[in-house]
Structures are given as C-alpha cells and as structure tokens.
Amino acid sequence: MCIAVRCNVTRGLSTLIEESKKRILEDAGYAYSFDRLSYINRGARKVFSIEFVQDHSEAVLQARISEPTPASEWKFYFNLDPSESVKREFLRSIAR
C-alpha cells in the first residue's frame, strides 16, 4: 500500500519522461521502479535514474544501454555518482 501523495509524486516523475525515452528503455528490457525512481534491468545489470533519463538525449541513453557491463558488476547511470554504500543498499533492496 502506498500513501496517496507519494504515489502521485512518483507516478508524476515517471510521466515526465518523454515517451520515446520510455520506449527505448522498455524495448531494452528496463522496468520502472516506483520505489527507487529508476529504470532497472537485472539481466544487463544497469540502473538509470529518472533524472539521468530526463537530462540526457536519446542518443546518450542508447549509447549507455549499449555499453557492456563487466561480469558481476552493476552500472549506475545517475547525474551524480552514488556512493558505494548507496549502491550496496540499492542492490540489496532490489534483490528482495
């Protein structure tokens, strides 16, 4: 269950993403996480924050999606690189 205000805010952020960018991410296997305000692809081991997606062009987004990810590592595409502790907590939360 979510609090109405929080649900409206997180859904609102998702709707601020251009449809073409949503389609690029979804076609590449990314799913939107309302709890994490990010697009996540477990198979590719990549996470894109809403802010990164909003602030970068479709070409940059496609280029980052195409970049290889080293085995057993995750890539985080945020405007400001999250700390290692934030990354660990993020990965712990999506592993549930």
C-alpha positions in Angstrom: 0.0 0.0 0.0 1.3 3.5 -0.8 0.4 6.9 0.6 -1.6 8.8 -2.0 0.8 11.8 -2.1 3.9 9.6 -2.6 2.2 7.6 -5.3 1.1 10.7 -7.1 4.6 12.2 -6.9 6.4 9.0 -8.1 3.9 8.4 -10.9 4.3 12.1 -11.8 8.1 11.7 -12.2 7.6 8.8 -14.5 5.2 10.7 -16.7 7.9 13.5 -17.1 10.0 11.1 -19.2 9.5 11.5 -22.9 7.5 8.6 -24.4 10.4 7.9 -26.8 12.8 7.5 -23.9 10.4 5.2 -22.1 10.1 3.2 -25.2 13.9 2.9 -25.6 14.3 1.7 -22.1 11.3 -0.7 -22.1 12.4 -2.1 -25.5 15.8 -2.8 -24.0 14.3 -4.7 -21.1 14.2 -2.0 -18.4 11.4 -1.8 -15.9 10.5 1.3 -13.9 10.8 1.0 -10.1 8.4 3.4 -8.4 10.2 2.8 -5.1 13.7 3.6 -6.5 12.6 6.2 -9.1 14.8 4.4 -11.6 14.7 2.1 -14.6 16.3 -1.3 -13.8 17.5 -4.1 -16.0 18.7 -7.0 -13.9 19.9 -9.0 -16.9 22.1 -6.1 -18.1 23.0 -5.2 -14.5 22.2 -1.5 -15.1 20.3 1.2 -13.4 19.2 4.6 -14.8 17.9 7.3 -12.5 14.9 9.3 -13.6 17.0 12.4 -13.5 19.6 10.9 -15.8 17.0 9.9 -18.3 15.3 13.3 -18.2 18.6 15.2 -18.5 20.3 13.3 -21.4 19.4 12.8 -25.0 18.0 9.7 -26.6 21.4 9.2 -28.3 23.2 9.2 -24.9 20.7 6.9 -23.4 21.0 4.4 -26.3 24.8 4.6 -26.1 24.8 3.8 -22.3 22.3 1.0 -22.8 24.7 -0.5 -25.4 27.8 -0.3 -23.2 29.0 -3.6 -21.9 28.8 -4.2 -18.2 31.8 -6.2 -16.7 30.8 -9.6 -15.3 29.3 -9.5 -11.7 29.3 -5.7 -11.7 26.4 -3.2 -11.9 26.5 0.1 -13.7 24.6 3.1 -12.3 23.7 6.0 -14.6 22.9 8.9 -12.3 23.7 12.6 -12.7 25.8 12.4 -9.5 27.6 9.1 -8.9 26.1 7.4 -5.9 28.4 6.4 -3.1 29.4 2.7 -2.7 27.1 2.4 0.4 24.2 3.8 -1.6 24.9 1.3 -4.4 25.0 -1.6 -2.0 21.8 -0.6 -0.3 20.1 -0.1 -3.7 21.2 -3.6 -4.9 20.1 -5.1 -1.6 16.7 -3.5 -1.9 16.0 -4.8 -5.5 17.3 -8.3 -4.7 14.2 -8.9 -2.4 
